[in-house]
C-alpha cells in the first residue's frame, strides 16, 4: 500500500513540474497560443501509463513550440521502461533529440558551427538519459521476478529434500518395528499357544488364549502400521481395517479386564470420531492393565444436544503393580485426537483411589 501511494505521489509531482514548466515557458514566450500544445502534453502524461507511444508523440509538439521538454522526457522514460526493442527506442530517442535541437536553430548554414554541434550533443544525451533509466528499471524488475522464481524453486527443493529424509526415517522406523517388536510379540503368541495346549488348568488355558489372541491382534495392527510408514506419509494411505464402534465388544472382551459398557453412541458418527472413541477406550483399558492390576472398569458413553462424552473409570488395583515402562505417549496422542475434533480430554484420580479418563466431543463436530 505504501509503494502504491509513493507511485501516486511521484506521478502528481511530475504533473506539477510539467505544468510549472509550461506556465513559465508561456510567460517567457509571451504567446497565449503556446499554452495549447503544452496542455496537450500535460494531458498526455495522464494516460502515458496506458498508451506510452501515443502519449510520447503527443508531447513532441510542445517541445517544438514553445519548447517545453519535461513531458517529452517523462513520456520517453515510460516508453523505455515498457519496451525492449532497441530499434524502437533508438527511433524515439532520435525523434526526441531532433525535437530538442529544432527550436534552437534556424537551419541556416551556421547549423554546423560549434554552438549548434554542442546543442546536438547535449540534447542527444538528454534524450538518451530517460531511455537508459527506463531500461535500467525494466531490467531491475525482471531480475526481481527471476530472483523470486529462484527463491520458490529453492523452497520447493528444500521441501522435497525434507520429504525424502522423512521417508528414509519412516522406512528405518518400519524396519525396526518389524525386526524387533514383531519378533518379540510373535514369541509371546507362540509361548501362549504352547501354554494353552500343555496346561490342564481351565483358567490358565483361558488366560493363555487371551494372551495369544492379543498378540495376534497386535501383530496385525503392527503390520498395517509398518505398511503406513513405508508409504512415506501419502495422504491417500490409510490404516486398514480401521476400527469402528462395532468393534468395541471385541475390544472389551479381549482386554482381560472385568469391564462393562454402559450407554451407547449415536449411529451417525463420522469415522474419525468413531476411531477417536475406540482409541480412547483402548488406551484406557491398556492403562488399567498396566497400572491397576485386578481392577474393574466401567465404560460410560453418553450424549446430549451439546456434547458426546466417553468416560472410562477403573477401581483401585487389587494386586501389586508391576513396574512397566511408560512414556505417556498414549495420553499425548489422545489429547491430540481430541483437539483435532474440537474436544477435550480429562484424566485424573478418583476419590476412592481409582482413575478416570473422560473424552468430551462437541455433538456438532461428532456428527459432521
C-alpha positions as CSV (number, residue, x, y, z in Angstrom):
1,X,0.0,0.0,0.0
2,X,2.8,2.4,0.8
3,X,4.5,1.6,-2.5
4,X,1.4,2.4,-4.5
5,X,1.0,5.7,-2.5
6,X,4.6,6.7,-3.3
7,X,4.0,6.0,-7.0
8,X,1.0,8.2,-6.9
9,X,2.9,11.0,-5.3
10,X,5.6,10.8,-7.9
11,X,3.0,11.0,-10.7
12,X,1.5,14.0,-9.1
13,X,4.9,15.6,-8.6
14,X,5.8,15.1,-12.3
15,X,2.5,16.6,-13.4
16,X,3.1,19.6,-11.1
17,X,6.6,20.1,-12.6
18,X,5.3,19.8,-16.2
19,X,2.5,22.4,-15.5
20,X,5.0,24.7,-13.8
21,X,7.4,24.5,-16.8
22,X,4.5,25.1,-19.2
23,X,3.3,28.2,-17.3
24,X,6.9,29.6,-17.1
25,X,7.5,28.9,-20.8
26,X,4.2,30.5,-21.9
27,X,5.0,33.6,-19.8
28,X,8.5,33.8,-21.2
29,X,7.4,33.5,-24.8
30,X,4.5,35.9,-24.3
31,X,2.4,33.9,-26.7
32,X,-1.0,32.8,-25.3
33,X,-1.4,30.2,-28.1
34,X,1.7,28.4,-26.9
35,X,-0.2,27.0,-24.0
36,X,-2.3,24.7,-26.3
37,X,0.5,22.2,-27.1
38,X,1.7,22.4,-23.5
39,X,-1.8,21.5,-22.3
40,X,-1.9,18.6,-24.8
41,X,1.5,17.4,-23.5
42,X,0.4,17.6,-19.8
43,X,-2.8,15.7,-20.6
44,X,-0.7,13.0,-22.4
45,X,1.2,12.4,-19.2
46,X,-2.1,11.4,-17.5
47,X,-2.6,8.5,-20.0
48,X,1.1,7.7,-20.6
49,X,0.9,4.5,-18.5
50,X,-1.8,3.1,-20.7
51,X,-0.6,4.4,-24.1
52,X,3.1,5.1,-23.8
53,X,3.9,5.6,-27.5
54,X,0.9,7.7,-28.3
55,X,1.5,9.9,-25.3
56,X,5.2,10.4,-26.3
57,X,4.2,11.5,-29.8
58,X,1.6,13.9,-28.3
59,X,4.3,15.6,-26.2
60,X,6.6,16.4,-29.1
61,X,4.6,19.5,-30.4
62,X,5.2,21.1,-27.0
63,X,8.9,20.6,-27.5
64,X,8.9,22.2,-31.0
65,X,6.7,25.1,-29.8
66,X,7.1,26.7,-27.4
67,X,9.9,24.5,-26.0
68,X,8.6,22.5,-23.0
69,X,10.7,19.4,-22.7
70,X,9.6,17.8,-19.3
71,X,6.6,16.0,-20.7
72,X,8.6,14.5,-23.6
73,X,11.4,13.3,-21.2
74,X,8.9,11.7,-18.9
75,X,7.0,10.0,-21.7
76,X,10.3,8.8,-23.3
77,X,11.2,7.3,-19.9
78,X,7.9,5.4,-19.7
79,X,8.3,4.1,-23.3
80,X,11.8,2.8,-22.4
81,X,10.6,1.1,-19.3
82,X,7.9,-0.7,-21.2
83,X,9.6,-1.9,-24.4
84,X,12.8,-3.8,-25.1
85,X,13.0,-3.2,-28.9
86,X,16.2,-1.1,-29.3
87,X,15.2,0.0,-32.8
88,X,12.0,1.4,-31.4
89,X,13.9,3.1,-28.6
90,X,16.6,4.4,-30.9
91,X,13.9,5.9,-33.2
92,X,12.1,7.6,-30.3
93,X,15.4,8.9,-28.9
94,X,16.4,10.4,-32.2
95,X,13.0,11.9,-32.7
96,X,13.2,13.4,-29.2
97,X,16.7,14.7,-29.8
98,X,15.7,16.3,-33.1
99,X,12.7,17.9,-31.4
100,X,15.0,19.3,-28.7
101,X,17.5,20.7,-31.3
102,X,15.0,22.2,-33.7
103,X,13.8,25.2,-31.6
104,X,17.5,26.3,-31.1
105,X,18.4,26.5,-34.7
106,X,17.1,28.3,-37.8
107,X,18.6,25.7,-40.2
108,X,20.9,28.3,-41.7
109,X,24.4,27.4,-43.0
110,X,25.6,28.2,-39.5
111,X,24.0,25.0,-38.2
112,X,27.3,23.3,-38.4
113,X,29.1,25.9,-36.1
114,X,30.4,24.8,-32.7
115,X,27.4,26.0,-30.7
116,X,24.9,24.1,-32.9
117,X,27.0,20.9,-32.7
118,X,27.3,21.2,-28.9
119,X,23.5,21.6,-28.8
120,X,23.1,18.4,-30.8
121,X,25.3,16.6,-28.4
122,X,23.7,17.9,-25.3
123,X,20.1,17.3,-26.5
124,X,21.1,13.8,-27.7
125,X,22.4,13.0,-24.3
126,X,19.2,14.5,-22.7
127,X,17.1,12.1,-24.9
128,X,19.4,9.2,-24.1
129,X,19.2,9.6,-20.3
130,X,15.5,8.7,-19.8
131,X,15.9,5.8,-22.2
132,X,18.8,4.3,-20.2
133,X,17.0,5.0,-16.9
134,X,13.9,3.2,-18.2
135,X,15.9,0.2,-19.4
136,X,17.7,0.0,-16.1
137,X,14.4,-0.1,-14.1
138,X,12.9,-2.6,-16.6
139,X,15.9,-4.9,-16.1
140,X,15.6,-4.4,-12.3
141,X,12.0,-5.6,-12.4
142,X,12.9,-8.6,-14.5
143,X,15.7,-9.5,-12.1
144,X,13.4,-9.2,-9.2
145,X,11.0,-11.7,-10.8
146,X,13.8,-14.1,-11.6
147,X,15.1,-13.9,-8.1
148,X,11.6,-14.7,-6.8
149,X,11.3,-17.7,-9.1
150,X,14.7,-18.9,-7.9
151,X,13.6,-18.5,-4.3
152,X,10.4,-20.5,-5.0
153,X,12.4,-23.2,-6.7
154,X,14.9,-23.5,-3.8
155,X,12.0,-23.6,-1.3
156,X,10.4,-26.4,-3.4
157,X,13.7,-28.3,-3.5
158,X,14.1,-27.9,0.3
159,X,10.6,-29.4,0.8
160,X,11.5,-32.3,-1.5
161,X,14.7,-32.9,0.5
162,X,12.8,-32.8,3.8
163,X,10.2,-35.3,2.4
164,X,13.0,-37.6,1.2
165,X,14.6,-37.5,4.7
166,X,11.3,-38.2,6.3
167,X,10.7,-41.1,4.0
168,X,14.1,-42.6,4.9
169,X,13.3,-42.2,8.6
170,X,9.9,-43.8,8.3
171,X,11.4,-46.8,6.4
172,X,14.1,-47.1,9.1
173,X,11.4,-47.0,11.8
174,X,9.3,-49.5,9.9
175,X,12.3,-51.9,9.7
176,X,13.0,-51.5,13.5
177,X,9.4,-52.1,14.4
178,X,9.2,-55.2,12.1
179,X,12.5,-56.7,13.3
180,X,12.2,-56.0,17.0
181,X,8.6,-55.7,18.1
182,X,7.1,-58.3,15.7
183,X,9.7,-60.8,16.7
184,X,9.0,-60.4,20.4
185,X,5.3,-60.4,20.1
186,X,5.5,-63.5,17.9
187,X,7.4,-65.3,20.6
188,X,4.7,-64.2,23.1
189,X,2.0,-65.6,20.8
190,X,3.8,-68.9,20.3
191,X,4.5,-69.4,24.0
192,X,0.9,-68.6,24.9
193,X,-0.3,-71.1,22.4
194,X,2.1,-73.7,23.8
195,X,0.9,-73.0,27.3
196,X,-2.8,-73.3,26.3
197,X,-2.1,-76.8,24.8
198,X,0.1,-78.1,27.7
199,X,-1.9,-76.8,30.7
200,X,-4.8,-78.7,32.3
201,X,-6.0,-75.7,34.3
202,X,-9.0,-74.1,32.6
203,X,-8.3,-70.7,33.9
204,X,-4.7,-70.8,32.8
205,X,-5.8,-72.1,29.4
206,X,-8.3,-69.2,29.0
207,X,-5.6,-66.7,30.1
208,X,-3.1,-68.2,27.6
209,X,-5.7,-67.9,24.8
210,X,-6.4,-64.3,25.7
211,X,-2.6,-63.6,25.6
212,X,-2.3,-65.4,22.2
213,X,-5.3,-63.6,20.7
214,X,-4.0,-60.2,21.9
215,X,-0.6,-60.9,20.4
216,X,-2.1,-61.9,17.1
217,X,-4.2,-58.7,17.0
218,X,-1.1,-56.6,17.9
219,X,0.9,-58.2,15.1
220,X,-2.0,-57.5,12.7
221,X,-2.1,-53.8,13.7
222,X,1.7,-53.6,13.6
223,X,1.8,-55.0,10.1
224,X,-0.6,-52.2,8.9
225,X,1.4,-49.6,10.8
226,X,4.6,-50.7,9.0
227,X,2.8,-50.5,5.7
228,X,1.7,-47.0,6.5
229,X,5.2,-45.9,7.5
230,X,6.7,-47.4,4.3
231,X,4.2,-45.4,2.2
232,X,6.1,-42.2,3.0
233,X,3.1,-40.5,4.5
234,X,1.0,-40.4,1.4
235,X,-2.3,-38.6,2.2
236,X,-4.2,-41.4,0.4
237,X,-2.7,-44.1,2.6
238,X,-4.9,-45.3,5.4
239,X,-4.6,-47.9,8.1
240,X,-6.9,-50.7,7.1
241,X,-9.1,-52.0,8.5
242,X,-9.9,-49.0,10.7
243,X,-11.7,-49.8,14.0
244,X,-15.3,-48.6,14.5
245,X,-17.7,-48.7,17.4
246,X,-18.9,-52.1,16.2
247,X,-15.5,-53.4,17.4
248,X,-16.0,-52.2,21.0
249,X,-17.4,-55.5,22.2
250,X,-14.5,-57.5,20.8
251,X,-12.0,-54.9,22.3
252,X,-13.6,-55.2,25.8
253,X,-13.9,-58.9,25.6
254,X,-10.2,-59.3,24.7
255,X,-9.0,-56.8,27.3
256,X,-8.5,-59.4,30.1
257,X,-10.2,-56.9,32.4
258,X,-13.5,-57.0,34.2
259,X,-15.0,-54.2,32.1
260,X,-18.6,-53.3,31.3
261,X,-20.1,-50.9,28.7
262,X,-22.8,-48.6,29.8
263,X,-24.8,-46.5,27.3
264,X,-24.3,-46.2,23.5
265,X,-23.1,-43.7,21.0
266,X,-25.3,-42.2,18.2
267,X,-25.5,-44.2,15.0
268,X,-24.5,-41.4,12.6
269,X,-21.0,-40.6,14.0
270,X,-18.3,-39.7,11.5
271,X,-15.4,-42.3,11.0
272,X,-12.8,-40.1,12.6
273,X,-15.0,-39.7,15.7
274,X,-15.6,-43.4,15.9
275,X,-11.8,-44.0,15.7
276,X,-11.2,-41.4,18.4
277,X,-13.7,-43.1,20.8
278,X,-12.3,-46.6,20.0
279,X,-8.6,-45.5,20.6
280,X,-9.6,-43.7,23.8
281,X,-11.2,-46.7,25.3
282,X,-8.4,-48.9,24.0
283,X,-5.7,-46.7,25.7
284,X,-7.7,-46.5,28.9
285,X,-8.1,-50.3,29.1
286,X,-4.3,-50.7,28.4
287,X,-3.5,-48.3,31.2
288,X,-5.8,-50.3,33.6
289,X,-3.9,-53.5,32.8
290,X,-0.6,-51.8,33.2
291,X,-1.1,-49.6,36.3
292,X,-4.1,-51.1,38.1
293,X,-3.8,-54.9,38.1
294,X,-7.0,-56.6,39.2
295,X,-9.2,-53.5,38.9
296,X,-12.5,-53.4,37.2
297,X,-13.5,-50.7,34.7
298,X,-16.8,-49.1,33.6
299,X,-17.1,-47.5,30.2
300,X,-19.9,-45.0,30.0
301,X,-20.9,-43.4,26.7
302,X,-23.5,-40.6,26.9
303,X,-24.6,-37.8,24.6
304,X,-27.0,-34.9,24.6
305,X,-27.6,-31.9,22.3
306,X,-24.3,-30.3,23.0
307,X,-21.7,-33.0,23.9
308,X,-20.7,-36.6,23.4
309,X,-18.9,-37.9,26.4
310,X,-16.9,-41.1,26.9
311,X,-15.8,-41.9,30.4
312,X,-13.7,-44.8,31.5
313,X,-13.4,-45.3,35.3
314,X,-11.5,-48.0,37.0
315,X,-11.4,-49.1,40.6
316,X,-8.3,-49.2,42.7
317,X,-5.8,-52.1,41.9
318,X,-6.2,-55.4,43.9
319,X,-2.8,-56.8,43.1
320,X,0.7,-55.4,43.3
321,X,1.5,-53.0,40.4
322,X,4.3,-54.2,38.1
323,X,6.9,-51.6,37.0
324,X,6.2,-51.4,33.3
325,X,7.9,-48.8,31.0
326,X,5.7,-45.9,30.0
327,X,6.4,-42.6,28.3
328,X,2.8,-41.4,28.4
329,X,2.8,-41.1,24.6
330,X,-0.6,-42.7,24.5
331,X,-2.3,-40.0,26.5
332,X,-0.5,-37.3,24.5
333,X,-1.9,-38.9,21.3
334,X,-5.4,-38.9,22.8
335,X,-5.1,-35.2,23.7
336,X,-4.1,-34.5,20.1
337,X,-7.0,-36.6,18.7
338,X,-9.5,-34.7,20.9
339,X,-8.1,-31.3,20.0
340,X,-8.3,-32.1,16.3
341,X,-12.0,-32.8,16.7
342,X,-12.6,-29.7,18.8
343,X,-13.0,-31.7,22.0
344,X,-11.2,-32.1,25.4
345,X,-9.6,-35.0,27.3
346,X,-9.5,-35.0,31.1
347,X,-7.6,-37.5,33.2
348,X,-7.2,-37.8,37.0
349,X,-7.6,-40.0,40.1
350,X,-10.9,-40.7,41.7
351,X,-11.6,-40.2,45.4
352,X,-11.6,-44.0,46.1
353,X,-8.1,-44.5,44.7
354,X,-9.1,-45.4,41.1
355,X,-8.6,-43.4,37.9
356,X,-10.9,-41.8,35.4
357,X,-10.3,-40.8,31.8
358,X,-13.0,-38.7,30.1
359,X,-13.3,-37.7,26.4
360,X,-15.7,-34.9,25.6
361,X,-16.5,-34.0,22.0
362,X,-19.0,-31.4,20.7
363,X,-22.1,-33.0,19.3
364,X,-22.0,-31.0,16.0
365,X,-18.4,-32.0,15.1
366,X,-19.1,-35.6,16.1
367,X,-22.0,-35.9,13.6
368,X,-20.2,-33.9,10.9
